Amino acid sequence: MDNLFLLEAFLLFIAPGPTNALLVAGAAKRDKVIALLVAQACGYGIAAACWFSLRPLLPSGAIQVLKLVAALWLVILGLRLIGRDQIDASEDGDGLSVIVTTALNPKAFIYCLAIVPVDARPYELGFFWIVLLVTTAATGSMWLLLGRRLNGAGEMADRLAGAVLIAFALLLLRPLIAVAAT
């Protein structure tokens, strides 16, 4: 592993995305943000364990189905954030939204299947899993700090996060729409 690998991982997870949008929205509305960071770690941990286990077995069409499921979840969550059914980050249930969103986040897929070397041995995957958790803890903390700066602007943060989630869903569906149109 070299510094370029760490830079790629950092840039991937610091970029705005579905999980980071929820972290900002949650931090803007609550005092206890550590639960959101733990939920993020659980989601990425679950996703990485699945991707690392499944990567030798995945047929090519499975990736399109997974993108469709992730996009559907992002649209549902985005509409909840924009609409009346606001996600209340002060409730315990919001941690579940962060876990599910993070587990379905395309960034975990990209990290596990594109950034981690294909020839990594099974015993090395544990190390890459730990790097993932440390990197996402650092980048997630930065997004939580940004959300704390928006303290008191919870409704605005929800609507903005909802719009970001729907935009990411559309980006995921873009290749599928092109295939369906032909």
N, C-alpha and C positions, 0 to 999 in steps of 0.2 A: 504494500500500500504506500502511495506517495502523497505529497502535498496536493497534487492536482485532484486526486480522489476526494480528499477532504474539502477542497474548494468546490468541486462539483456538487457534493452532498449539501454543503452549506447553502450554496446558491439555489439549489432545488427547493430546500425547505424554508428559506427566508422569503421566497417569492410569495406574493399574495395568492391565496387559494381558499378552498372551502373551510378547512380546519382553522386557518388563521383568521378568517372572517368571523367565525364563531368565537374564537378567543378574544378578539377585539370587542365584539358585541357583549360578551359575558363580562369582561373586565370593566367595561364602561358602566355596568349596572350593579356590581357587587363588591363586597369587601374581601371575601375569601376566594381568591383566584387559584389557589394551589390545587383545588379539586379539579379545575379545568385542565391544568397542566398534567395531572395524574391521568385524567381521562384521555388526553392526547397521547400520552406514553402508552397506555393500555391499547388504544386503537392502533397505533403504529406497531406495537409489539405483536399484536394479534395478526395484523396484515402481513408483517414481515415473516412471521412463522409460517403462515399459510403459503405465501409466495415462494419462500425458500424451499418448502416441502413439495410444492406442486410444480415448480418450474421445469423439472425434467419430464413431467407427464402432460403438460398442456398442449392440446391440439391448437392449430392456428385459429380456428373459428371461435374458440372459447374466449379469446380476448375481446372480440366484438360484443359478445353477450355480457361480459363483465362491464364493459364501457356503458352499455345500455342500462344495466342495473344501477351503476353509479350515477349516471345522468338523471335517472328517474328519482333517486333519493335526493339529489341536489335540488331538483325542481320542487319536490314536496317541501323540503326544508326551507328553500328560498321563499316559497309562497307563504309558509307559516310565519316567517320573519317579517315579510312585507304586510301581510294581512292582519286581521284581528287576533288570530290565535298566536299571540306573541310567545316566544320562548322566554320563560322567566329564569334568568341565570341564577337567581337566588334560591331556586328550588333544586333538590337533589336530582330531579329528572333531567336537567340540562346536561349533566355529565354523560348520560346515555346518548344524547344527541351528538355530543362531541366524539364519543367512542365510535358510534356507528359511522359518522361522517368521516372520521379519520381512517377507520378500517376500509372504507370504500374509496378513500382518496387516491386518485391516480398517481400521486407522488410516491406512495409506497410501492406501487407497481413499477414505476420508472426506476426507483432506487434499486429494487430487488432484481429486476430483470434487465436493466440497461446499464446502471452504474457499477453495481457489484460485478466483478469479472465472472464471465461465464465458466471459466475453468477453476473457480474457487472450489476447494475441497470441502466436503461436508463439515469437517471440524473447524474450518475457517469461517463458515457462515455464522457461527456464534459470535465471533469477533465483529463481523459486519453488522450483526443485529445490535450489539452494544453500541457501535459507532452511530447507528441510526437513532437509538434512544438518546444518546448524549447530544447529538446534533439537533434533534427535534426539541429537546428540552431547552437548549440555548436559543434556538430561533423562536420557539413558542413563548419563551420568557420575554423576548423583545416585542412580540405582538401583544402580549398581556400588558406590558408597560405602555405601549401606545394606547391601548384601550383604557387604561387608568387615566391617561391624560384627557380622555374624552368623558371623564366622570360627569354624570348628570345628563349626558346626551344619549341615554339608552335607547330611546325610540328611533332617533336618527341613526344610531349605530346598527340597530336591528334592520332598518330599511336598507341601509347601504350594504350590510352583510347579505341580506336576501337578494338584492340585485346582483351582487358578485357571485353568489351561488348559482343563480339562474344563468348568468353569463358563462360560468364554467361548464354547466350542463350543456349549453348550446355548443360550446367548443368541443366537448366530448362527442356530441352527436353529429358534428359537421362531416366527418368521414362517412358515417353511416347514412346520412342524408344523400350524399353524393352517390353512394352505391345504390340506394333505393331509387334514385331518380333515373338511373340508367336502365 
